[in-house]
């Protein structure tokens, strides 16, 4: 119940017009802070739904694959420049952002993560590492303005944000590849 | 609760045989150097304070900015780091059953690198070729030797960190599935923070060396400042975490109590490690070239560091109250009477903690853009870091020295030195109240920092600062008495006190404590989280500074 309340509070706080405005005024904060925070809010809310409707998740997300597919589709959708622009220009898209990221990305992520197993999880991380490198390269190298609402410098910064995050993922992958936990635990 | 009670065979042997002689030599050397530096740095501080108050004319061959640079470098870089490693390695040796021979070699090599570095840094300052203050902001340009010395010093610190990692990893291999003992856990957190914080400043220094030699013409000032503070702020928190380790681990034992919550302690360490480096940005809150939403975001990131500190305050008072009540203390605040106020080891630690309440509050005020605008370039800031470093950190280090130095020297703390220590602690506290208090106040009236004595042509406002400057000089004089007493006590305990066994006072966890979850041991994950937070925090300002960067600045020698 606490997690549900914290998650709902986060969504309401992030949706407050001054908070949303300041976060959306900087491209990278919009994509790399507001959106992940909405996913985290959904992640917290997930527990409530898992306890309330265990049968639903068991039936539709037994091995975690459908959930993680939904997560990947929703997150990939929101990494596109066009969708960010539309969220800023159209109220309907903005509402969809605040609903889709917690409910269609956060909740399935939590439900799928444990079901996926070690290999499945690492595949997802590798996938996102590649995606982040590609998106980073796109945003850093694009010679034109990709979003009507943001300057070229904003998109280059976002690109570097993608690249540095991808580097952190690579460090993580290196860590799990080279450090054998059974030596210590 | 297994963490502190669980002892390996080596640890038990170590406890029976007392301190390992070879390891003690390491800690003794580090601590000796640290207190010698404190003595020299103290006299430099006195000269600086008296000169700033207009009471002392410096000789023609020595100027205010030289002393200012040297005082900063000695106290902030050398005194603190030598002490920290002397203390940490004594604890690692004690808790993990003696240092590995390989680690000893690394730590001695580190010592050599740090001494070489310190000498290389000091020579150009003495030659008046590097009066750039300890922050060495470009475009102030120092002699190349100054920067090369810094590289040596950084390498020395890195080696110390690596030695710590090897020691802890070895212990974990031999004690699978166990929690790293709490003191070593603190040491690991401190080593991780320092290891990563040194990377940005090393990049900065490596760009300044070719610029200083003349191979490159210009330097990006904003990038340099940002890289410096990613390190500078973290360094402050490395001292703080060192002091905190004594509050959590040592203080409960000194008052005859137990540690309150092992999980909370470890969570505080993890939180400080993850959030610290990004806090450096609040030192640049009124720097140009950074947009307001970004500054706003950083205010949140900086204030987040306050949260684990509040957890610490809660935990400390919980320990005090529980212990004092067990010993018969009563009433809302009457239980305080049960604390060992006559024991310097506790008194110094307690004042160190208590001073962090105003010091932390001042820090939070400065993190706020509008409030910082009022005080940023004034003596207020100098007052702030004399309260944090000069009281919170220094008094914790002094308090530690009263058991650590006898412990590594195979001697005991005599009642006479204890009494001297109590007097020293009060002199130091009163001196700092005078000095830091007057600095804070005169800063609010607009007295600038980083400026030698001037009356601005006898301007009325500047003259109105003078009484506070006198208070500052009085404080400085009391502090030098404090320094002399402290160094005397350390030398006495190291070489002259009666021989005997002194305990390394690590408190146990309460009997009915809940077990600590194992995720606290997964440092690999916490380091990745830290790196992501750092990447998020710095990608915006650094990209802007580089992509929208001005042509860069040539070097200036303004002194």
HADDOCK unambig.tbl for C-alpha pairs under 7 A between the chains (distance, minus, plus):
assign (segid A and resid 22 and name CA) (segid B and resid 293 and name CA) 6.33 0.50 0.50
assign (segid A and resid 157 and name CA) (segid B and resid 539 and name CA) 6.66 0.50 0.50
assign (segid A and resid 157 and name CA) (segid B and resid 540 and name CA) 5.94 0.50 0.50
assign (segid A and resid 157 and name CA) (segid B and resid 543 and name CA) 5.86 0.50 0.50
assign (segid A and resid 160 and name CA) (segid B and resid 539 and name CA) 6.67 0.50 0.50
assign (segid A and resid 161 and name CA) (segid B and resid 536 and name CA) 6.59 0.50 0.50
assign (segid A and resid 161 and name CA) (segid B and resid 539 and name CA) 5.98 0.50 0.50
assign (segid A and resid 164 and name CA) (segid B and resid 535 and name CA) 6.05 0.50 0.50
assign (segid A and resid 165 and name CA) (segid B and resid 532 and name CA) 6.07 0.50 0.50
assign (segid A and resid 165 and name CA) (segid B and resid 535 and name CA) 6.86 0.50 0.50
assign (segid A and resid 168 and name CA) (segid B and resid 528 and name CA) 6.28 0.50 0.50
assign (segid A and resid 168 and name CA) (segid B and resid 531 and name CA) 6.60 0.50 0.50
assign (segid A and resid 168 and name CA) (segid B and resid 532 and name CA) 6.28 0.50 0.50
assign (segid A and resid 172 and name CA) (segid B and resid 528 and name CA) 6.42 0.50 0.50
assign (segid A and resid 183 and name CA) (segid B and resid 173 and name CA) 5.73 0.50 0.50
assign (segid A and resid 184 and name CA) (segid B and resid 172 and name CA) 5.37 0.50 0.50
assign (segid A and resid 184 and name CA) (segid B and resid 173 and name CA) 4.92 0.50 0.50
assign (segid A and resid 184 and name CA) (segid B and resid 176 and name CA) 4.79 0.50 0.50
assign (segid A and resid 184 and name CA) (segid B and resid 177 and name CA) 6.27 0.50 0.50
assign (segid A and resid 185 and name CA) (segid B and resid 176 and name CA) 4.71 0.50 0.50
assign (segid A and resid 185 and name CA) (segid B and resid 177 and name CA) 3.91 0.50 0.50
